[in-house]
Amino acid sequence: MLCPYCKDEGGGHLPCIQTLLPTPQRLDRVLVRTGQWECDCCGFTKAIYAKQPVNTDPNEIFKSISCFCCNDTGAIHHQFIQSSIMPDYLSTDPPIPCRRCNAGLKVQGWDIATKADCEQIHRAQLSKVKFSPTQEDVSTLIRSAIKSI
């Protein structure tokens, strides 16, 4: 890689040096700074970044959601509306505020969903999430296994 500042000066350009960081610096969940390259002629440096795949268990993402009806956005997802509330609803129609959580109070749209509709969607989506057992669940299973022996 040639330096953008001195690439055509004099022809005696030394190759730029690329150095890698001993431990990459994670900037966020995806972007990681892996190193830098620098020009021997003028000292210009540029950071090198790499995108890392997000290795997150989808169930961990769902566990952080408190309302599965709207995924904490305040507007019910159009797929849930089509399946539970209004079959001819299009994704281009105005949003329908969630009546289960407080986030729905901030959304302007068609007020046609009831709290019972939102609870039904929430329970249906919650049943799809596989929660890992808690310490109490494990101890209860061990006690019942000991009793059965």
Backbone as a chain_set.jsonl record, in Angstrom:
{"seq": "MLCPYCKDEGGGHLPCIQTLLPTPQRLDRVLVRTGQWECDCCGFTKAIYAKQPVNTDPNEIFKSISCFCCNDTGAIHHQFIQSSIMPDYLSTDPPIPCRRCNAGLKVQGWDIATKADCEQIHRAQLSKVKFSPTQEDVSTLIRSAIKSI", "coords": {"N": [[0.854, -1.174, 0.0], [0.605, 2.16, -0.917], [1.541, 5.405, 0.228], [-0.866, 7.988, 0.385], [0.01, 10.595, 0.246], [2.721, 10.847, -0.567], [3.129, 9.225, -2.808], [3.973, 9.543, -5.486], [6.363, 10.899, -5.441], [9.596, 11.424, -6.44], [10.251, 8.693, -6.94], [11.794, 6.998, -5.349], [10.439, 5.637, -3.351], [9.962, 4.088, -0.305], [8.623, 0.959, 0.771], [5.512, 0.967, 2.515], [5.042, 0.291, 5.999], [3.348, -2.238, 7.605], [1.883, -2.79, 10.663], [0.741, -5.015, 13.143], [-1.502, -5.02, 15.864], [-0.745, -6.298, 19.137], [-2.854, -7.245, 20.719], [-5.982, -7.116, 19.413], [-8.06, -4.196, 19.31], [-11.248, -3.905, 20.415], [-13.814, -2.024, 19.124], [-16.57, -1.842, 19.007], [-19.383, -4.088, 18.994], [-18.898, -5.24, 16.544], [-16.84, -3.97, 14.982], [-13.315, -4.021, 14.883], [-10.129, -2.87, 15.763], [-7.27, -3.782, 14.198], [-4.647, -3.171, 13.596], [-2.087, -1.007, 12.157], [-0.831, 0.924, 9.393], [2.122, 2.53, 8.276], [3.829, 5.197, 6.657], [7.148, 5.219, 5.512], [8.404, 7.401, 4.412], [7.007, 9.928, 4.862], [5.768, 9.591, 7.308], [3.06, 9.291, 7.595], [0.212, 7.8, 9.015], [-2.206, 5.181, 9.149], [-5.065, 3.679, 10.477], [-5.964, 0.208, 10.709], [-8.835, -1.605, 10.247], [-11.078, -4.271, 11.038], [-13.953, -6.214, 10.354], [-15.663, -8.181, 12.581], [-17.457, -11.212, 12.928], [-20.577, -11.29, 14.652], [-20.885, -13.186, 17.383], [-23.321, -14.145, 18.827], [-25.634, -15.713, 20.842], [-28.876, -16.291, 19.709], [-30.923, -16.646, 21.57], [-29.956, -15.331, 23.808], [-30.213, -12.673, 23.045], [-32.99, -12.471, 22.901], [-33.613, -12.881, 25.57], [-33.05, -10.463, 26.765], [-35.113, -8.847, 26.064], [-38.061, -7.242, 27.109], [-40.708, -7.027, 26.301], [-42.248, -9.02, 24.117], [-44.093, -8.581, 22.2], [-43.713, -6.165, 20.844], [-40.99, -6.054, 20.723], [-39.732, -4.224, 22.406], [-39.9, -1.78, 21.045], [-42.212, -0.346, 20.83], [-44.007, -0.337, 18.758], [-46.066, -2.717, 17.295], [-44.842, -5.538, 15.569], [-45.183, -5.974, 12.04], [-45.653, -8.586, 11.079], [-46.771, -9.924, 13.256], [-49.094, -8.477, 13.549], [-50.437, -9.087, 11.175], [-50.872, -11.817, 11.55], [-52.367, -12.001, 13.92], [-54.079, -9.783, 14.514], [-54.997, -8.074, 12.298], [-55.532, -9.286, 9.258], [-55.171, -8.173, 6.633], [-53.255, -6.215, 6.867], [-50.618, -4.103, 5.866], [-47.058, -3.663, 5.522], [-46.521, -1.052, 4.947], [-48.538, 0.417, 6.041], [-49.766, 2.63, 8.682], [-48.116, 2.428, 11.91], [-49.048, 0.192, 14.6], [-49.617, 0.841, 17.882], [-48.161, -0.772, 20.734], [-49.955, -2.21, 23.41], [-49.162, -3.401, 25.661], [-46.77, -2.671, 26.916], [-44.956, 0.216, 28.254], [-43.611, 1.494, 26.223], [-45.218, 1.639, 24.025], [-46.754, 3.891, 24.344], [-45.444, 6.005, 23.214], [-45.667, 5.834, 20.481], [-47.197, 6.886, 17.521], [-50.091, 6.058, 15.75], [-52.376, 3.674, 14.284], [-54.879, 2.921, 16.538], [-55.789, 0.149, 17.272], [-55.247, -2.201, 18.528], [-55.716, -4.289, 21.358], [-55.007, -4.707, 24.879], [-55.208, -7.402, 25.466], [-54.764, -8.587, 22.959], [-52.055, -7.943, 22.57], [-50.916, -9.268, 24.771], [-51.463, -11.911, 24.053], [-49.883, -12.217, 21.735], [-47.386, -11.761, 22.904], [-47.173, -13.933, 24.748], [-47.177, -16.076, 22.935], [-44.791, -15.639, 21.48], [-42.946, -15.696, 23.545], [-43.047, -18.338, 24.321], [-41.504, -19.534, 22.393], [-38.887, -19.029, 22.976], [-35.914, -20.382, 24.262], [-35.052, -20.712, 27.361], [-32.216, -20.862, 29.467], [-31.699, -23.137, 32.174], [-32.249, -22.008, 35.527], [-30.446, -21.582, 38.655], [-32.143, -22.39, 40.711], [-33.946, -24.043, 39.326], [-32.261, -26.134, 38.54], [-31.458, -27.131, 41.051], [-33.934, -28.01, 41.986], [-34.487, -30.052, 40.149], [-32.415, -31.812, 40.804], [-33.07, -32.457, 43.473], [-35.543, -33.742, 43.047], [-34.67, -35.932, 41.571], [-33.094, -37.23, 43.479], [-35.031, -37.901, 45.366], [-36.543, -39.696, 43.881], [-34.824, -41.825, 43.69]], "CA": [[0.0, 0.0, 0.0], [1.399, 3.367, -1.017], [1.041, 6.547, 0.965], [-1.595, 8.896, -0.507], [0.65, 11.898, 0.186], [4.023, 10.878, -1.235], [3.215, 8.053, -3.675], [4.62, 9.805, -6.764], [7.499, 11.8, -5.28], [10.975, 10.98, -6.575], [10.412, 7.304, -7.348], [12.534, 6.21, -4.381], [9.512, 5.413, -2.244], [10.117, 2.847, 0.441], [7.303, 0.384, 1.035], [4.914, 1.285, 3.805], [5.146, -0.797, 6.97], [2.091, -2.574, 8.263], [2.097, -3.43, 11.96], [-0.469, -5.533, 13.766], [-1.548, -4.848, 17.315], [-0.636, -7.589, 19.824], [-4.231, -7.627, 21.032], [-6.875, -6.204, 18.695], [-8.913, -3.346, 20.143], [-12.648, -3.967, 19.989], [-14.452, -0.716, 19.206], [-17.956, -2.141, 19.344], [-19.624, -5.525, 18.882], [-18.513, -5.734, 15.23], [-15.621, -3.381, 14.445], [-12.119, -4.274, 15.684], [-8.894, -2.299, 15.216], [-6.292, -4.869, 14.209], [-3.285, -2.681, 13.434], [-1.949, 0.237, 11.416], [0.306, 0.985, 8.495], [2.706, 3.861, 8.29], [4.739, 5.49, 5.548], [8.521, 5.506, 5.944], [8.855, 8.702, 3.883], [6.425, 11.119, 5.498], [5.265, 9.275, 8.631], [1.597, 9.214, 7.595], [-0.284, 6.523, 9.535], [-3.627, 4.908, 8.953], [-5.486, 2.511, 11.25], [-6.552, -0.903, 9.966], [-9.989, -2.142, 10.964], [-11.678, -5.486, 10.496], [-15.275, -6.531, 10.894], [-15.729, -9.518, 13.143], [-18.846, -11.663, 13.035], [-21.155, -11.233, 15.986], [-21.166, -14.538, 17.861], [-24.272, -14.002, 19.917], [-26.718, -16.676, 20.857], [-30.128, -15.567, 19.536], [-31.718, -16.708, 22.789], [-29.46, -14.303, 24.714], [-30.815, -11.414, 22.623], [-34.397, -12.494, 23.288], [-33.737, -12.804, 27.03], [-32.951, -9.075, 27.193], [-36.341, -8.15, 25.672], [-39.094, -7.352, 28.136], [-42.011, -7.166, 25.645], [-42.063, -9.731, 22.859], [-45.11, -8.105, 21.259], [-43.137, -5.091, 20.019], [-39.534, -6.111, 20.891], [-39.376, -3.002, 23.125], [-39.888, -0.614, 20.167], [-43.449, 0.388, 21.019], [-44.903, -0.63, 17.64], [-46.181, -4.154, 17.058], [-44.246, -5.935, 14.299], [-46.258, -6.201, 11.069], [-45.973, -10.017, 10.956], [-47.662, -10.275, 14.354], [-50.388, -7.849, 13.269], [-51.081, -9.864, 10.115], [-51.282, -13.141, 12.02], [-53.228, -11.993, 15.101], [-55.006, -8.662, 14.685], [-55.588, -7.59, 11.058], [-54.872, -10.058, 8.205], [-54.823, -7.412, 5.43], [-52.333, -5.137, 7.237], [-49.397, -4.048, 5.058], [-45.943, -3.053, 6.248], [-46.512, 0.382, 4.658], [-49.615, 1.047, 6.813], [-49.279, 3.247, 9.927], [-47.846, 1.437, 12.96], [-50.048, -0.045, 15.637], [-48.892, 0.881, 19.16], [-48.295, -1.891, 21.673], [-50.711, -1.848, 24.604], [-48.666, -4.195, 26.784], [-45.658, -2.01, 27.621], [-44.979, 1.675, 28.252], [-43.013, 2.016, 24.991], [-46.296, 1.867, 23.075], [-47.336, 5.217, 24.544], [-44.687, 6.973, 22.435], [-45.873, 5.584, 19.06], [-48.429, 7.394, 16.922], [-50.552, 5.166, 14.687], [-53.731, 3.147, 14.432], [-55.106, 2.409, 17.882], [-56.77, -0.928, 17.11], [-54.845, -3.367, 19.321], [-56.083, -4.264, 22.77], [-53.983, -5.295, 25.743], [-55.332, -8.857, 25.335], [-54.07, -8.966, 21.72], [-50.614, -7.842, 22.811], [-50.554, -10.355, 25.696], [-51.5, -13.166, 23.299], [-48.671, -12.23, 20.902], [-46.244, -11.869, 23.824], [-47.081, -15.318, 25.245], [-46.82, -16.958, 21.815], [-43.375, -15.457, 21.171], [-42.185, -16.104, 24.72], [-42.972, -19.8, 24.345], [-40.498, -19.972, 21.412], [-37.549, -18.771, 23.509], [-35.39, -21.46, 25.105], [-34.291, -20.145, 28.468], [-31.355, -21.81, 30.165], [-32.228, -23.343, 33.522], [-31.659, -21.217, 36.602], [-29.891, -22.363, 39.751], [-33.257, -23.007, 41.436], [-34.464, -25.129, 38.5], [-31.311, -27.245, 38.617], [-31.528, -27.736, 42.387], [-35.215, -28.726, 42.062], [-34.323, -31.296, 39.399], [-31.542, -32.716, 41.571], [-33.844, -32.949, 44.616], [-36.54, -34.726, 42.587], [-33.938, -37.142, 41.191], [-32.684, -37.898, 44.715], [-36.238, -38.48, 45.961], [-36.981, -40.853, 43.1], [-33.883, -42.93, 43.944]], "C": [[0.897, 1.233, 0.0], [0.719, 4.498, -0.276], [0.302, 7.487, 0.015], [-0.913, 10.254, -0.656], [1.935, 11.895, -0.63], [4.182, 9.74, -2.229], [3.953, 8.314, -4.983], [5.859, 10.682, -6.638], [8.821, 11.06, -5.424], [11.184, 9.539, -6.981], [11.148, 6.445, -6.344], [11.703, 5.888, -3.16], [9.776, 4.064, -1.592], [8.739, 2.262, 0.691], [6.819, 0.769, 2.434], [4.95, 0.064, 4.709], [3.784, -1.005, 7.619], [2.414, -3.305, 9.561], [0.751, -3.87, 12.516], [-0.39, -5.32, 15.266], [-1.438, -6.209, 17.988], [-2.007, -8.121, 20.251], [-5.146, -6.637, 20.322], [-7.783, -5.449, 19.648], [-10.335, -3.398, 19.605], [-13.285, -2.605, 20.212], [-15.926, -0.836, 19.539], [-18.142, -3.636, 19.134], [-19.124, -6.099, 17.558], [-17.128, -5.251, 14.806], [-14.449, -3.545, 15.413], [-10.933, -3.61, 14.988], [-7.802, -3.343, 15.353], [-4.859, -4.381, 14.08], [-3.257, -1.338, 12.754], [-0.832, 0.074, 10.41], [0.83, 2.399, 8.504], [3.743, 3.974, 7.187], [6.13, 5.829, 6.104], [8.979, 6.884, 5.503], [8.326, 9.866, 4.709], [5.861, 10.851, 6.888], [3.751, 9.208, 8.733], [1.166, 7.836, 8.093], [-1.78, 6.406, 9.289], [-3.959, 3.635, 9.717], [-6.107, 1.466, 10.332], [-7.648, -1.504, 10.833], [-10.469, -3.404, 10.267], [-13.042, -5.682, 11.139], [-15.266, -7.975, 11.352], [-17.186, -9.955, 13.192], [-19.313, -11.614, 14.479], [-21.538, -12.655, 16.38], [-22.068, -14.459, 19.08], [-25.352, -15.049, 19.764], [-28.035, -15.925, 20.693], [-31.002, -15.588, 20.785], [-31.252, -15.669, 23.802], [-30.042, -12.944, 24.353], [-32.256, -11.364, 23.087], [-34.571, -12.374, 24.794], [-33.68, -11.37, 27.532], [-34.208, -8.273, 26.849], [-37.379, -8.333, 26.765], [-40.489, -7.507, 27.533], [-41.798, -7.806, 24.276], [-43.087, -9.319, 21.815], [-44.508, -7.073, 20.304], [-41.609, -5.097, 20.037], [-38.99, -4.802, 21.469], [-39.268, -1.77, 22.223], [-41.126, 0.242, 20.354], [-44.46, 0.153, 19.919], [-44.895, -2.139, 17.392], [-45.633, -4.466, 15.675], [-45.345, -6.351, 13.33], [-46.6, -7.679, 10.881], [-46.937, -10.457, 12.054], [-49.051, -9.678, 14.133], [-51.147, -8.664, 12.236], [-51.596, -11.2, 10.627], [-52.315, -13.09, 13.138], [-54.317, -10.927, 15.123], [-55.749, -8.315, 13.392], [-54.903, -8.27, 9.875], [-54.461, -9.251, 6.974], [-53.919, -6.214, 5.724], [-51.081, -5.239, 6.372], [-48.297, -3.364, 5.864], [-45.85, -1.554, 5.993], [-47.625, 1.131, 5.395], [-49.034, 1.695, 8.07], [-49.07, 2.195, 11.012], [-49.007, 1.321, 13.941], [-49.305, -0.094, 16.964], [-49.188, -0.345, 20.024], [-49.035, -1.402, 22.915], [-50.216, -2.609, 25.832], [-47.609, -3.447, 27.588], [-45.774, -0.493, 27.506], [-44.385, 2.277, 26.985], [-44.081, 2.321, 23.948], [-46.946, 3.228, 23.208], [-46.662, 6.278, 23.683], [-44.948, 6.863, 20.939], [-47.221, 6.133, 18.62], [-48.836, 6.453, 15.797], [-51.98, 4.74, 14.925], [-53.884, 2.516, 15.808], [-56.171, 1.315, 17.821], [-56.424, -2.162, 17.928], [-55.302, -3.195, 20.76], [-54.947, -4.876, 23.579], [-54.015, -6.814, 25.656], [-54.641, -9.353, 24.068], [-52.562, -8.983, 21.929], [-50.135, -8.949, 23.754], [-50.509, -11.691, 24.97], [-50.252, -13.296, 22.419], [-47.443, -12.44, 21.776], [-46.069, -13.308, 24.31], [-46.668, -16.281, 24.149], [-45.336, -16.851, 21.48], [-42.484, -15.9, 22.324], [-42.038, -17.62, 24.787], [-41.926, -20.338, 23.366], [-39.072, -19.82, 21.921], [-37.14, -19.916, 24.427], [-34.508, -20.83, 26.18], [-33.433, -21.219, 29.106], [-31.868, -21.962, 31.592], [-31.502, -22.483, 34.553], [-31.123, -22.152, 37.681], [-31.0, -23.07, 40.525], [-33.84, -24.179, 40.659], [-33.566, -26.355, 38.584], [-31.392, -27.924, 39.977], [-32.847, -28.497, 42.57], [-35.132, -30.051, 41.315], [-33.464, -32.301, 40.158], [-32.291, -33.298, 42.764], [-34.868, -33.999, 44.175], [-35.878, -36.024, 42.143], [-33.512, -37.936, 42.424], [-33.882, -38.568, 45.369], [-36.693, -39.73, 45.213], [-36.066, -42.064, 43.316], [-34.229, -43.537, 45.282]], "O": [[1.823, 1.344, 0.803], [-0.506, 4.549, -0.165], [0.807, 7.759, -1.075], [-1.222, 10.995, -1.589], [2.209, 12.87, -1.329], [5.314, 9.321, -2.473], [4.517, 7.377, -5.548], [6.361, 11.167, -7.652], [9.133, 10.175, -4.628], [12.307, 9.208, -7.36], [11.125, 5.222, -6.485], [12.222, 5.869, -2.044], [9.806, 3.03, -2.26], [7.772, 3.014, 0.812], [7.595, 0.879, 3.384], [4.895, -1.069, 4.232], [3.16, -0.066, 8.113], [3.126, -4.309, 9.561], [-0.252, -3.171, 12.371], [0.682, -5.43, 15.861], [-1.98, -7.188, 17.475], [-2.273, -9.318, 20.147], [-5.09, -5.44, 20.6], [-8.222, -5.988, 20.664], [-10.596, -2.986, 18.474], [-13.303, -2.089, 21.329], [-16.468, -0.012, 20.276], [-17.161, -4.379, 19.099], [-18.941, -7.311, 17.446], [-16.323, -6.046, 14.319], [-14.566, -3.252, 16.603], [-10.747, -3.762, 13.781], [-7.442, -3.745, 16.459], [-3.935, -5.116, 14.427], [-4.247, -0.607, 12.753], [0.017, -0.806, 10.551], [0.08, 3.352, 8.714], [4.428, 3.015, 6.833], [6.266, 6.618, 7.039], [9.846, 7.481, 6.141], [9.098, 10.691, 5.197], [5.505, 11.798, 7.589], [3.209, 9.082, 9.831], [1.694, 6.82, 7.643], [-2.506, 7.398, 9.232], [-3.242, 2.638, 9.628], [-6.7, 1.799, 9.307], [-7.426, -1.864, 11.989], [-10.287, -3.576, 9.062], [-13.253, -5.357, 12.307], [-14.904, -8.878, 10.597], [-18.062, -9.137, 13.474], [-18.543, -11.864, 15.407], [-22.422, -13.255, 15.769], [-21.635, -14.676, 20.211], [-25.909, -15.239, 18.683], [-28.3, -15.002, 21.463], [-31.748, -14.64, 21.03], [-32.063, -15.169, 24.581], [-30.338, -12.142, 25.24], [-32.709, -10.344, 23.606], [-35.57, -11.823, 25.256], [-34.201, -11.075, 28.607], [-34.353, -7.135, 27.297], [-37.561, -9.434, 27.286], [-41.374, -8.063, 28.183], [-41.225, -7.185, 23.381], [-42.949, -9.683, 20.647], [-44.765, -7.107, 19.1], [-40.99, -4.227, 19.425], [-37.923, -4.334, 21.072], [-38.606, -0.802, 22.598], [-41.096, 1.438, 20.066], [-45.649, 0.411, 20.108], [-43.833, -2.754, 17.293], [-45.918, -3.75, 14.715], [-46.318, -6.995, 13.723], [-47.743, -7.995, 10.55], [-47.824, -11.274, 11.808], [-50.06, -10.29, 14.483], [-52.344, -8.91, 12.384], [-52.645, -11.67, 10.185], [-53.077, -14.043, 13.301], [-55.381, -11.152, 15.7], [-56.979, -8.266, 13.376], [-53.795, -7.875, 9.511], [-53.482, -9.611, 6.321], [-53.83, -5.295, 4.909], [-50.547, -6.33, 6.17], [-48.575, -2.583, 6.774], [-45.173, -0.847, 6.739], [-47.65, 2.362, 5.373], [-47.927, 1.349, 8.484], [-49.768, 1.181, 11.034], [-49.825, 2.229, 14.084], [-48.456, -0.963, 17.165], [-50.3, -0.873, 20.038], [-48.77, -0.307, 23.411], [-50.782, -2.478, 26.917], [-47.557, -3.575, 28.811], [-46.598, 0.017, 26.747], [-44.623, 3.449, 26.693], [-43.874, 3.169, 23.08], [-47.622, 3.681, 22.285], [-47.24, 7.338, 23.444], [-44.493, 7.722, 20.184], [-48.248, 5.885, 19.252], [-48.0, 6.087, 14.97], [-52.71, 5.378, 15.683], [-53.086, 1.66, 16.19], [-57.306, 1.514, 18.256], [-57.234, -3.085, 18.013], [-55.276, -2.092, 21.307], [-54.035, -5.488, 23.023], [-52.972, -7.459, 25.759], [-54.007, -10.408, 24.079], [-51.878, -9.92, 21.517], [-49.057, -9.507, 23.551], [-49.63, -12.513, 25.23], [-49.638, -14.361, 22.364], [-46.556, -13.216, 21.423], [-44.961, -13.844, 24.29], [-45.894, -17.206, 24.396], [-44.688, -17.865, 21.222], [-41.391, -16.42, 22.103], [-41.019, -18.128, 25.257], [-41.503, -21.487, 23.497], [-38.148, -20.413, 21.364], [-37.923, -20.364, 25.265], [-33.361, -20.466, 25.925], [-33.871, -22.358, 29.267], [-32.414, -21.014, 32.158], [-30.295, -22.262, 34.458], [-31.325, -23.365, 37.621], [-30.829, -24.213, 40.95], [-34.192, -25.199, 41.251], [-34.051, -27.482, 38.688], [-31.395, -29.152, 40.057], [-32.871, -29.526, 43.245], [-35.647, -31.063, 41.789], [-33.751, -33.498, 40.156], [-32.173, -34.49, 43.048], [-35.043, -35.019, 44.841], [-36.451, -37.101, 42.314], [-33.559, -39.166, 42.421], [-33.767, -39.685, 45.874], [-37.165, -40.694, 45.816], [-36.498, -43.203, 43.141], [-33.577, -44.486, 45.716]]}, "num_chains": 1, "name": "protein.A"}
